[in-house]
Amino acid sequence: MAHSADIEAVAMPTTTQQGSPLLDNYASPQHLRAVAHLYGVSTPDLKNARVLVLGCESGMNLIPFSCAWSGASVIGIDIDADAISHGQKCITAAGINNLELYCLQLTELLASSPGEQDYIILQGVFALLDNQTRESLLAYCRQHLSASGVIAIKWPTYPGAKTNEILRDAMLLHSSLATSQEEITASARAVATWLEMGMSKQNPLRLNLAPLIAEINQNSDSDLTLKYLSGLNEANYLVDFNAMVERNDLAYLGDAQPWTELADFYGSDVAQLHKTICPVTHKVVQQQYLDFATNRIERFSLLVDANHRDRILPLPEPQKLKELNWAGNFQRLFSDLNGVENAHFTPQGDLLRTQDELTLQVLDLLGDAWPLSLSFEQLMFHTTKPESADTHHADRVLNVLYSLFRKGSDSLFYCYGPCPYSLSKNNVLKPLPGLLGMNQPNGIDSFGFNFWYQSILLDSHEYQLLNGGMLDINAEMLPGLDTLRRKGLLTGSPFAWQKYMQTVVGLQDPNNILAYVNSLMLYTHYGLETRFQITSVTMLNSTTRQKHPSYSAYSPLDSKSEKRVTQFLYQGQFNDACEYLASFSEEQKGNPHLWHRLGQTYFKVARLDDALRAYAVALSIESNTWAIYYDYTLLLGKMKYYWYAEKLSRYCLRFNHRQPLIWIQLCDLYQENKNSAMAEFCVRKALAIEPSNSNALSTLATLLSTQSNVVEAVSWMRKACESSPQDFTYLTNYLFGLSHCPDVTPENLFGEHEKYGRLASRWAKQQNIVFALRNEKDPSRKLRVGFVSGDFGNHPVTNFIRPMWDALDQEKFAIYAWQTSPLNDMVTQQLKLKATAWVDAKSISNAELAKQIHAAEIDILIDLSGHTDHNRLPAFALKPAPVSMSFIGYPGTTGLSTMDYVIVHNKLAPPGLLEEQFTEKLIYMPFSKQFEPVDNAPEIQTLPAISNGYFTYASFNRPSKLNDAVLATWAKILTAKPDAKLLIGFMLGSNLIDEINNKMLGWGVKKDQLIFRERTKLSTYLEMHNEVDLLLDCFPYTGGTTTNYALWMGVPTLTLAGQTLVSRQGVANMCQFGLDEFVAESIDEYVAKALAFSEDTQRLNELRMSLRDNISSLEDSSISPAWYLEQTLRKAWEIYCETGIAEGFVVQEC
């Protein structure tokens, strides 16, 4: 049977729970029943089970079971009168009435009649017997065992127990002259100390003796005497023990620690050789061989009536793991460095690591459901990937459980039938029965436990929380209550846990509720997974929909209020919409629909933290309504809580696979993980559900674009525009995509941009906003210059604008900035220092933005986005400032009739070539410093071709620029120079690499000529230039940022001059530094120059080693980096003051 990934246990500081020798989970009837089932035998239900424990000591080990199964009857017997007396007082104080403790010596026990028993457990002093007495006791147990009952007996096992006998003989020798019991015991302990400190390192039994010696320090004097000094505690080989079992009409079932009977528990070598040496199928003989191989020292054997012999399985049956319920308090590890780790904490303080995704999912689920258990069906359901038709999923889940099971983890629990937590009927969480009584202040004893047989440390604060009840929870109690939950000290129905989690979600800081929402969803749907699923019938039939458990019990927001909110949003009055809804929050604070709608509104206007809070309140009121979860899940993705978003997306789709927005989100998440194939599958699922969904159409287009399939991408972008013809975002995406198309004409490209302008004009008229522009027409006064962008920060746009921004003369120009995206990093903070005013505009509408700009009396308004993300071009359509310009962010026209100018590089094209492609007038502006290079860039190395013996071309452009025309041209170069190589960077996953690789091979390129690199961090990317001799530009969308980074690293770019602005960016970059020879006017010339440069390595090396200094010398001239921009702004203002009509002009280069 295949196993899932191995789990590595790493010692970590103990977290919430402490172990104790008082409790032995393997001796609990709950555990024994599950183990018996794995071996093929059904034992009695625990609800009314009769349990007899011989060697119970004080009976503490029986308390968890007695409290959990109040209908069971439990008898504990021990020979220690003081321990029994203490235990009796404890159970009286705890109010436990189904547990009886008796002090009986062995002869008294054998003469007694406890009646028929279902579970008989022999441990403690009754496990330390000679064989004759042990057999008498087995006969007694058999006499009182019910027909389907089970006996569990601990006993010392050969060959390992021979080590105990060596230790015993040493003790007997040293205590032979002792005259009292105290002296005998002291002498025995002295031997243990002597061996611990003085045993030779060459002693071959050193490793076997060490744990026994350590155990002696934990043993009481009576235990020490019984184990080593009384002549009792007689060991057996398993075959001999089995003979004893069979003489008493019993049959050997297996071990209470069943994984210890699996050879692969001890390693693959042991498992393989065990099969070889032990070909017989006899169960006991097989185990005897294993005992020899592992030097087994003790067994905890399960025995049943001999009538069950034919049902007994030779080993625990993996398939029967499906019939158990599973639990575990596993908590995922999060780190500041890597976020979500592939590891979980256990209560014992260990760290379990695995690379197996399904194992991680199972551990997450168990931790989310804790302390409740989950059935195999629940585990399978909640780990299914809706996007994957895995017909072997059940087998894979079983493999995970088997892998966890066979490792014998103390943190993994299972039971046959529902666990005590799942059976609770309390609709309010309560302390475990008996827990408060066992831990009263100044009580007889303090003993914390849970129903999974874990021993718990319960401090005074936790006791007070438990004793105070769960009816009035406040925020200060939450950390303590969470600890109580993690310790398993609370019990209640799934509904009680649901209500508790709703309270937690409502009281917590919204950013801290993420893990709790996972548990809330599980508890809400616990045991009702099938009922909560939404089918097409549920969606279409109103009667069925109203009877569905997810149907809200609350009245929706009234139509008048809904209409008012919609009107605010349509009119771009975003803040008014939020304030209007928030005004109802006190009056209707108990209505989840109000909070849900408020969250949707906050989300729409990018007030994401506020949206998170609103959704949290909605869930705290009603947690069964799917619509809230859907929107909450989308918000998590937007806030880049990717791990949680992925979990919740799949959770929602398991219950309703017809949710296109969630499929789209899953697509986005796969793109984050560079899995384009699955991303495409998900978005096409969304389109199969809703073919005209604009979001899905646009998402598919974007995905195809990143996979270098720009032609098909543009067709899907066009469909998105047709589906939502009034939506600026989809039209912007379409125009940006169209500028990448190799076969689009300048006329067609311009015509499509004009459509945007017409749409913006119609929208502007509908706003009924006309700004009176009363700015003082003084051509020489200080100007207020406004910049609008979503890229103020660590972004290429900032690399270009930063030199001018920092150098702008503040005596003559005041900078006002509107940041339209959430971007806010260290670079953002540096930019703010230069600004007279800085506005976070991400949450305001275009109309509100325009009003702010007008109110600030901006003279010249500059757009730095164009048709890219976070642009606010519609605000420019309202003409809030006298002069408006577009600069840097987009290589093309905005299409707006209200945009006065586009600033272009003076070396981009000769005046007259591009003017007909713009609704704006063109300003040709020189640059004294056109790009801010990165600090601490790598040193430039000698041209690699000189030492390599071959020439290396490269491209680091976005994949959306790599169309087939570009790739085919590169293939011509490589086939003409078969010893050359091509390094292609910025690859977004293996799917893209395979696709490009196959295309290039189809065009005759050899496989060893291609080198692919995935997208990486900036420092690594820059270092790659030292592997490159010459960059090859893309077309028609030529490089900008990549070209400038390459120049700083000494690598020129061979570029193709086109007929549009976007196709001539490379021209400007090369000509700026006198590298006109790297500009080609046709594809044929492009190929010819690429081949010619590969033969002139000396020229390229000289250029390479001098280029950075040349760039620095040009930029270190006496001309300020902002001087040309200042001339541009002043000239445009003078024209406005003189005529009010924009005119194109050329700024003369000094």
Buried (B, 14 or more C-beta within 10 A) or exposed (E): EEEBBEBEBEEBEBBBBBBBEBBBBBBBBBBBBBBBBBBBBEBBBBEEBBBBBBBBBBBBBBBBBBBBBEEBBBBBBBBBEEBBEBBBBBBEBBEBEBBBBBBBEBEEBBEEEBEEBBBBBBBBBBBBBEBEBBBBBBBBBBEBBBEBBBBBBBBBBBBBBBBBBBBBEBBBEBBEEBEEEEEBBBBBBEBBEEBBEEBEEEEEEEEBBEEBBEEBEEBEBBBBBBBBBBEBBBBBBBBEBBEBBBEBBBBBBBBBBBBBBBBBBBEEEBBEBBEEEBEEEEBBBBBBBBBBBBBBBBBBBBBBBBEBBEEBBBBBBBEBBBBBBBBBBBBBBEEEEEEBBBBBBBBBBBBBBBEBBBBBBBBBBBBBBBBBBBBBEBBBBBBBBBBEEEEEBBEBBBBBBBBBBBBBBEBBBBBBBBBBBBBBEEEEBBBBBBBBBBBBEEBBBBBBBBBBBBBBBBEEEBBEBBEEEBEEBEEEBBEBBBBBBBBBBBBBBBBBBBBBBBBBBBBBEBEEBBBBBBBBBBBBBBBEBEEBBBEEEBEEEEEEBEEBEBEBEBEBBEEEBBEBBEEBBEBBBBBBBBEBBBEBBEEBEEBBBBBBBBBBBBBBBBBBEBBBBBBBBBBBBBBBBBBBBBBBBBBBBBBEBBBBBBBBBBBBBBBBBBBBBBBBBBBBBBBEEBBBEBBBBBBBBBBEBBEEBBBBBBBBBBBBBBBBBBBEBBBBBBBBBEBBEEBBBBBBBBBBBBBBBBEBEBEEBBEBBBBBBEBBBEBBEEBEBEBEBEBEBEEEEEBBBBBBBBBBBEBBBBBBBBBBBBBBEEEBBBBBBBBBBBBBEEBBEBBBEBBEBBBBBBBBBBBBBBBBBBEBBBBBBBBBBBBBBBBBBBBBBBBBBBBBBBBBBBBBBBBBBBBBBBBBBBBBBEEEBBEEBBBBBBBBBBBBBBBBBBEEBBEBBEBBBEEEEBBBBBBBBBBBBBBBBBBBBBBBBBBBBEEBBBBBBBBBBBBBBEBBBEBBBEBEBEEEBBBBBEBBEEEEBBBBBBBBBBBBBBBBBBBBBBBBBBBBBBBBBBBBBBBBBBBBBBBBBBBBBEBEBBBBEEBEBBBBBBBEBBEEBEEBBEBBBEBBEBBEEBBEEEBBBBBBBBBBBBBBBEBBBEEEEBBBBEBEEE
